[in-house]
Amino acid sequence: MMKLGRSAIALAAAFLLSGALPAAHLVLVAGASGRSGSAAMRLLDEEGYTVRATTTNRARAVERHGAQWDWVELDVRDRDAVFAAMQDVDYLICAIGTRSLLGGNGPEFVDYAGVVNLVDAAVEAGVRHFVLVSSAAAGPYRERSRMILFARARHWKTLGENHLKNSGLDYTIVGPSGLRDDPAEGRLRVMARADYDTGRVAIGDVGMLTVDALTNPDARNKSYAVVRDESAAPGAWREMLKAIEIDSVTEESPDHPLMPDPE
Ligand SMILES: NC(=O)c1ccc[n+]([C@@H]2O[C@H](COP(=O)([O-])OP(=O)(O)OC[C@H]3O[C@@H](n4cnc5c(N)ncnc54)[C@H](OP(=O)(O)O)[C@@H]3O)[C@@H](O)[C@H]2O)c1
């Protein structure tokens, strides 16, 4: 039987004491306090989902986003707490990402080990669909950046993605290009990440794509890059998404081997 840590037990107790009942279509948003996560949260509210919003710091999240969501403190590095937070969850959007390229909250521990914890807990909870916000430049076709710290971050994101791909969960990996603090406008180009070059995308559009992916069969078991494209008609991205192939599990090729980047 799984051994629960103190924070996990406290979390489980908080759910019980709140009297929360299992809700249909409960979406856990990991990283709800972040830019993409909060954009997804607003849309989930509009669409009538029940949400469980996680943050590492409730007071800071309330200050930034208000108290309309019932914030749950969760550090994804705490495996027991992640398993406890997954109770009754139907769908998961993971919009976490570290801003520390080194140290104990670096990509190895957040973008990789944290994602592994979320994926494993989602498998145990029978989550219906897992949406991972990663990066246009991660994955098996990721750029070899000369900036070693960025290369390492993409490396750990790629390993987190691979864990999700091999988990048996239904999933979508959304790969944003550079993020802009703008609302959704739906003028987008989505593409296989092998075809990604460069670009930027509005946070609102990333939030919209993550919520769409929860139930869109055309997004199922796919990984894609997204950029803003003024010349695209609003909504044209839906046909582009249909044309993207379902992932093969490894996606390895001689030109883009799944080798670790240099340390
Ligand atoms: N910035 C870009 O241009 C860009 C481009 C492509 C892809 N991406 C990727 O897109 C994703 C979303 O980016 P964003 O800019 O929307 O994120 P963000 O605003 O930087 O928010 C990051 C989120 O991760 C959470 N987080 C960090 N460490 C955590 C931990 N140990 N446990 C639990 N949660 C933790 C933060 O929680 P608290 O705030 O509550 O601590 C916050 O909610 C990230 O994976 C990022 O790498 C970013």
The ligand as an SDF file (V2000), in Angstrom:
LIG
                    3D

 48 52  0  0  0  0  0  0  0  0999 V2000
    7.3850   31.3410  -21.2970 N   0  0  0  0  0  0  0  0  0  0  0  0
    7.4000   30.9170  -22.5400 C   0  0  0  0  0  0  0  0  0  0  0  0
    7.6390   31.6880  -23.4940 O   0  0  0  0  0  0  0  0  0  0  0  0
    7.1070   29.4780  -22.8450 C   0  0  0  0  0  0  0  0  0  0  0  0
    7.1980   29.0300  -24.1410 C   0  0  0  0  0  0  0  0  0  0  0  0
    6.8750   27.7160  -24.4090 C   0  0  0  0  0  0  0  0  0  0  0  0
    6.4820   26.8600  -23.3970 C   0  0  0  0  0  0  0  0  0  0  0  0
    6.4250   27.3150  -22.1180 N   0  0  0  0  0  0  0  0  0  0  0  0
    5.9910   26.3680  -21.0900 C   0  0  0  0  0  0  0  0  0  0  0  0
    4.5880   26.5130  -20.9260 O   0  0  0  0  0  0  0  0  0  0  0  0
    4.2270   26.1120  -19.5970 C   0  0  0  0  0  0  0  0  0  0  0  0
    3.3700   27.1900  -18.9720 C   0  0  0  0  0  0  0  0  0  0  0  0
    4.1120   28.4090  -18.9440 O   0  0  0  0  0  0  0  0  0  0  0  0
    3.5340   29.7070  -18.1970 P   0  0  0  0  0  0  0  0  0  0  0  0
    4.4220   30.8410  -18.5980 O   0  0  0  0  0  0  0  0  0  0  0  0
    2.0720   29.7610  -18.3890 O   0  0  0  0  0  0  0  0  0  0  0  0
    3.8540   29.2970  -16.6840 O   0  0  0  0  0  0  0  0  0  0  0  0
    4.1070   30.2920  -15.4460 P   0  0  0  0  0  0  0  0  0  0  0  0
    3.2250   31.4740  -15.5770 O   0  0  0  0  0  0  0  0  0  0  0  0
    5.5880   30.4710  -15.2900 O   0  0  0  0  0  0  0  0  0  0  0  0
    3.5560   29.3920  -14.2530 O   0  0  0  0  0  0  0  0  0  0  0  0
    4.2550   28.2560  -13.8330 C   0  0  0  0  0  0  0  0  0  0  0  0
    3.3490   27.4270  -12.9680 C   0  0  0  0  0  0  0  0  0  0  0  0
    4.1010   26.3060  -12.5020 O   0  0  0  0  0  0  0  0  0  0  0  0
    3.8370   26.1710  -11.1040 C   0  0  0  0  0  0  0  0  0  0  0  0
    4.9590   25.4950  -10.4450 N   0  0  0  0  0  0  0  0  0  0  0  0
    6.2790   25.8030  -10.4750 C   0  0  0  0  0  0  0  0  0  0  0  0
    6.9610   24.9520   -9.6830 N   0  0  0  0  0  0  0  0  0  0  0  0
    6.0420   24.1050   -9.1330 C   0  0  0  0  0  0  0  0  0  0  0  0
    6.1150   23.0130   -8.2210 C   0  0  0  0  0  0  0  0  0  0  0  0
    7.2750   22.5880   -7.7000 N   0  0  0  0  0  0  0  0  0  0  0  0
    4.9550   22.3910   -7.8840 N   0  0  0  0  0  0  0  0  0  0  0  0
    3.7740   22.7860   -8.3980 C   0  0  0  0  0  0  0  0  0  0  0  0
    3.6270   23.8090   -9.2650 N   0  0  0  0  0  0  0  0  0  0  0  0
    4.7670   24.4610   -9.6200 C   0  0  0  0  0  0  0  0  0  0  0  0
    3.6650   27.5810  -10.6000 C   0  0  0  0  0  0  0  0  0  0  0  0
    2.9650   27.5460   -9.3710 O   0  0  0  0  0  0  0  0  0  0  0  0
    3.0530   28.7430   -8.2640 P   0  0  0  0  0  0  0  0  0  0  0  0
    3.0770   30.0410   -9.0420 O   0  0  0  0  0  0  0  0  0  0  0  0
    1.8260   28.5560   -7.4810 O   0  0  0  0  0  0  0  0  0  0  0  0
    4.3170   28.4880   -7.5250 O   0  0  0  0  0  0  0  0  0  0  0  0
    2.8440   28.1980  -11.7280 C   0  0  0  0  0  0  0  0  0  0  0  0
    1.4790   27.9280  -11.5640 O   0  0  0  0  0  0  0  0  0  0  0  0
    5.5260   25.8400  -18.8570 C   0  0  0  0  0  0  0  0  0  0  0  0
    5.8030   24.4650  -18.8500 O   0  0  0  0  0  0  0  0  0  0  0  0
    6.5570   26.5820  -19.7050 C   0  0  0  0  0  0  0  0  0  0  0  0
    7.8410   26.0180  -19.5790 O   0  0  0  0  0  0  0  0  0  0  0  0
    6.6990   28.5970  -21.8180 C   0  0  0  0  0  0  0  0  0  0  0  0
  1  2  1  0
  2  3  2  0
  2  4  1  0
  4  5  1  0
  4 48  2  0
  5  6  2  0
  6  7  1  0
  7  8  2  0
  8  9  1  0
  8 48  1  0
  9 10  1  0
  9 46  1  0
 10 11  1  0
 11 12  1  0
 11 44  1  0
 12 13  1  0
 13 14  1  0
 14 15  2  0
 14 16  1  0
 14 17  1  0
 17 18  1  0
 18 19  2  0
 18 20  1  0
 18 21  1  0
 21 22  1  0
 22 23  1  0
 23 24  1  0
 23 42  1  0
 24 25  1  0
 25 26  1  0
 25 36  1  0
 26 27  1  0
 26 35  1  0
 27 28  2  0
 28 29  1  0
 29 30  1  0
 29 35  2  0
 30 31  1  0
 30 32  2  0
 32 33  1  0
 33 34  2  0
 34 35  1  0
 36 37  1  0
 36 42  1  0
 37 38  1  0
 38 39  2  0
 38 40  1  0
 38 41  1  0
 42 43  1  0
 44 45  1  0
 44 46  1  0
 46 47  1  0
M  CHG  2   8   1  16  -1
M  END
$$$$
